[in-house]
Structure formats: C-alpha cells, structure tokens
Amino acid sequence: MRKALMIFLALCAVSCTIPGSITEGILSNPFIEAIDLADPGVLVTGVEDDVLIGEQYGKIASPDRLLFPLVTDVHTDRKDSGVTEFKDEFISFLEGKNFPFTICLGDLSDTGDYTNDGTWKFISDAGRHSNGNFVYTIGNHERHIHDAQFWDDFCRILVPEGFSPRMARYEYGPLSIYKLDNSTRIYGREQLRYLEAALAQDVNPYKIFIAHINNTTGGYPDQSMIITGMADIAERNRIYRLMDQYGVSLLLTGHHHRGNIFYRLGDGFSEFNAAALHRRNTPVIELESMGYWYTVEVIPEERIIEVIPYYAETGEPQESFVFPLSE
C-alpha cells in the first residue's frame, strides 16, 4: 500500500500543476509596476516558432472615458454539436469605436492548440480596433496541451518587456486592472501575497480584478455549482477580503459559459461572471451561453460600473448590470 501511494504521488508530481507552481518563472512581484493602456500596443501579424509576432501599433490615448469591451470563452473552432461562433460579429462591433483596449478572460482557444488554430487572428483583429492593446488572461483550455511557461512565451509580445503575460497590473488613467492567473482553480499563496503587497501601494482610486475562472458559484442552479469555481475556499475568501479592504470594486470572470450572473459580495464589491462569446445549444435545459460580448464602463461621477451585454447574433444591447464603485 505504501509503495502504491509513493508511485501515485510521483505521478502527480510530474503530471499535475500544484499550488506552488502558479508563479513559476515569475521572479518578482508582477503587480507593482503597471502597464499603461493609454500607450500604443502591438498589432499581431502571425505566429513564428510558436510565439506571436507583430509590430508596434496605435497612438497615445486620452483616458477621459473609462470604457472598454470585454469578451470571454471564444473557444475558437470548437467542434461540439450545436456550436455557433460569433468572432466576426464581435470584431465588426469593435470597428470604428476607437477603444483603447480589449479584455479577453481566457479560453480563446478550444483545444489548447493555440499556435495553430485561429487564436492569433482573433488577437490581431481585436487589437487592430483597440489601439493594439489586447489584455488576455490565461484560461484552463490554454493549458490543455501546453504549460503556463509556453503560454507566457507565446504571448510575450502582448506586454512590454519586463512584464509577465500571465499576471500583471494595467492602468488606464485612474483605473487599475489586476490580471490574475486562476486557470488551475487556485491562485496560490505567492500570487496572493504579491497581489496584497501591490494593492497596499496602489494609489489609483478605482480597481478591478480580472481572471478566467469564476471565484463564486451558486448564482444559477446548474452544473457550475459542482464543476466550476475555485478549489480552495480559503483562497476564494481571501480574494473577497482583499477586495473589501483595498477598494476593489469588481471581479470579472468567465469560464462558466452560461454566464450573465452577478454577485453582490459586500457593500462596495461584486463579481460579474460573463457569458461565452460562442453559442452552444443544449437539449432540454439551457446549460451554455447563447452568445454575448460586453462593454464595461467605470463612471466615477455616478459612483457605478456599468456592464452592458450585447446579444451576439444581432449585436443588440441588453439590459445592463450596474455595480457600486468603491474608492
């Protein structure tokens, strides 16, 4: 029995991602220095030697309006039955609006073979209409084939030199956006320690977290109550405490697919679980998304954050979700 246990633990060590490896390759706090999203970004032009390639693109933006588009769970080239993709519709929505950046909450790839599927083209098209700034969180599907270090190398061009593609703090005027890695359903002690140290120094009045996997579950009685959400309740609660203590107004997550679920977690902090861009019809009961993208706007004068869903098939805006803005 003891020998069998030792073999099992050895196999786990070589085949699984363990909590201590979340910050692998990150040698200093990735949230202290901020990437300025008012600066020009990069236009991705292809993939070469398994990394994105491109060129500087865009111009200096003026953050007089804190408005940006949001998309999650694109699942490029998903082969399951009943799937309708809305990548082209989303790109058409971006055209002519001069957004300073686009946020993608992960699972842009379906199979995880993102060096060969349509991932780079989506990044390129979205970046072309977002000043070259494509903010991309790592999802669980990005880990299906490759590890986190491979993904970091693939996405290196999307962040300035010296910054981590996987964990980072962005700023746009008075707004800080913290990009977290919870793609294995944990944050890890070191990432949370880095996060709190940076929050304690952050002088920006408005703050948002973004991550792939929903921190909270139970907003809709479906499979998400069992198979999605965070694996460590203590870590989930620590995120709540950090949001409350440091004035983080909103956590934006994906992963659930059905989405459009909101959680008022306290007097001034909330989570919004966004729906997938692609649609998948399921028999008998609706378990997946009907297809949505979003705009998110921080409105200081009204003390709110407004999230507007757009029904992907028609591009029509739906009833908005409104969250209190902390400071």
N, C-alpha and C positions, 0 to 999 in steps of 0.2 A: 504494500500500500504506500509506504513511504517513497519507494523508488518511482512508483507511478506518479505521485504528487510532484516529485522533483522534475520528472520529464514534462509534466503538464506546465509547470512554472517556467521551464526553459523554453518551451514552445511559445508561451505567452510573451516572453521577453523578446523573442525575435519576430513575432508576428503582429503584436498589438502596439498601439500607441498608449503609453502610460502617462499619468498626470505630469510627471517630472519632465517629460519631453516636449511639452507645449511650447516652451520658449527656446527650443533647440536652435542654435545659430544666432540667437539674439544676445548680444554680449553686454548691452547697457539698456537703460530704460528707454523704450521706443516711443513713449508718450510725452517726454519732457519737451523736446523741440517740436514745433508744429510745421506742417506743410501748408503753405499759403495758397488757398484755392483761388485767390484773386490773380495769381500769376498764370502765365500761359502754361499749357500742358504739353502733351505729346500726341501726335497723330500716328497711330499704329498702322503699319503698312504690310505686315505679314509675320511669318514665323520662320526663323532660320536657326538651325542647330538647336531646336527645342526651346527657343526663347523668342519672346515678342521683339520685333524690331520696328523702328519708326523714326520720326523726326520732330523737332520742336514745332509747336503749333499753337496759335491763338495770340491773344493780346492781354494787356493788363485790364482786369475787370474792376468795376466800381461796386462794392458791396452795399449799395443803397437799398436793396431789397433782398431779404434772406429767403430766397425761393429756389428750389431745386427739384428735379424729377427723381423718382425712386422706382426701382424695379427689382423683382426677386424671382428666383426659381424659373429661369428661362428654359432650362433643360433642352438645350439645342439638340435637334434630331432625335427626340425621344420616340422610340419605336412601339410603345404600348398601344393597344387599341383605343380608339376614341379620342386621340390627341389632335388638337388644333393649335398650331403655333401662331403667335402674333408679333413676331420680331419686326416685320416690315411695318406693321401698323404703329408700333411704338416709335420706330425711327422716323416715320412720317410725322408723328406728333411733335417730335423734337425740332423739326425743321423750322427755321426762321424765328425761333423764340430766344435765341442767344442765351441759353442757360450757362451759368459759369461752371457747372459740373453736373455729372450724373452719378447717382449711387446705385450700385448693384449689390444686393445682400447675399450673393452666393448661389451655388448650383446653376451657374450659367451653362456649364457642361452637364450632359446627362450621364454618359458612360464614364466620364473622367478622362477620356482620351482627348484632352483639350488642345493638344498640339496639332491634332489632325482634323478635328471637327470644325464647326462654324464659330467657335468661341472668338478667335481673333477678329473675324469680320464684324461681329456684333460690337466688340470693343471699339473697333475703328469707326464704325458708322455712328455709334453713340458719341464718341469723343469728338467727331467732326462737328457735331452740333452742340457741344458742351465745352468749348474752349480747350479741348484736348485733355480735360480732367475727368477720368473715369475712376471712381473710387469703388474698389472691388473687394468685398470680404470673401474669405475662403469658406466654402461650404463642405458638407460631408461628401458630396459627389465629386468634388475636386480631389478628394483623397481615395477614390475608388481604385485607381491604378498607380498614381504617383504619391510620394510623401510630401510633407509640407515644405521641405527644403527645395524639392524640384519645382513646386508651385512658386516659391519665392523667386527662384532663378527665372522662371518663365515670365513672371510679372514685374521683374526688376525695373523695366523701363517706365512703368506707370507711376513710380515715385522718384523724387530727386535722389541723387547719390547720397549714400549715408543713411537712408531711411529704410525701414523694414516694410516690405509689401504686405505683410500679414498682420502686423499690429502697428498702429500709428495714430497720431493726433493730427487732425486737419483744423485749420481755422479759416473762416470767411468773415471778415470784419469782426464783430463782437461775439461770433458763434464758434465754439469748439465742438468738433465731431471726433469722438474716440472710436476707432475701428478695432474691434476685439476679435480674437480667434476662439470660438467655442465649437469648432467643427467636429470635435470628438465628444461633444456633450459635457465637456468640462472647460473651465478657464485655467485652472492650475494655480497653485499658490504663488508662483513667481510673477505670473501675469497680473494677478490681483494686487500683489504688493507694488509692482511698477505703477499700476493704474492709480492706486490711492496716493502714492508719492507725487504723481503728476497732478492729480486733482487738487491736492493741497497747495500747489504752487500756481494753479491756473487762475489768472486774473480776468479772463473773459466772463462776462455776466451770464451768457447763455451756453448751455451744454447739452449735447445729445450723445447717446451711445448707439452704435450700430453693430450688429452681429448676425450670424446666419440662423442659429437655432433659437427657437422661442424659449425665453427664460421661464415663462409662466405657462401653465396648462390649465385646462378645465373650463375655458370660455365657451366651449361648444361640446356637446356630448357625442364625441366620435372617437376614432382610433388614436387621436392625438393625446388623449388622457393617459395612454399607456406607452406609445412608441415614440413620442417626441418630447421635447423639453429637456431640461438639464438633469444629469445623472446624480449630481451631488446637491442635496437640499441646502447644505451649509453654504455652498458657493452661490446658489441662487439667492439666498437670503443676504449674503454679503453684498451682492450687486444692489439689492434694494437699499441696504444701509448706506452704501456709497452714494447712491442717487439722492437719498434723503439728506444726508449730511453735507454734500458738496453742491447741491442745487442743480442736479442733472434732471432736466425736465422730462425727457422721453427716451425710451429704448425702442429702436426699430429693429424688428426681426422678421425672418421669413420661415422657410423650411416646412411649415405646416401644410402648404398648398391651398387649402380651402380659405384660410385667412380671413381678413376683414374682421379681426377680433381685437378688442381693446380691453385693457385692464387699468383701472384707476387704482394705483397701488398705495397712494397716500395723498396728502393734501396738495402736493405740488409735483408729483412724479407719476409717470404712467408708462405702459408698454403698448405698442401697436404691432400686431402680428399681421404682416401684409400677405396678400394672396399671390399665387403664382401668376406669371405673365401668360403661360400657356394654359389652355383648357384641356381637361380630360373628363369626358362623360363617363359616369359610372352607373351601373344598373341599380334600380330600386331606390337607393339613397345617395344623395349628393355627398361624396367624400372628398372631392378635389375642387380646384378653382374653376370658375367659369372664364377666367382670363381678365387680369387687371394690371394697370400701371397707376402711378400716383404722382402728385406734386405735394411737396411738403413746404410750408411757409411758416417761418418764425415771425410773429407780428408783435414787436415789443410794445407799441402804443396801445394794443388791446390786451396785452398780457396773455396771449394764447399762441399755440401752434396749431395750424390747420392742415389736416391731411385730406386731400381730395382724391378719391378713387375715380379712375376712368375705365369704363367697360370697354375692353379691348376690341371686341367685334365691331363696335360702332364708333369708338372714340369719344362717347358722350360722358360728361362728368356725372358722378352720382352724389348722393348726399354726403357731405363732408363729416369727418371726425374732428372734434375740437378738444384740445388738451390744454391744461393750465401751464403757463410759462413761469418757471422758477427763476430766481436770481440770487 
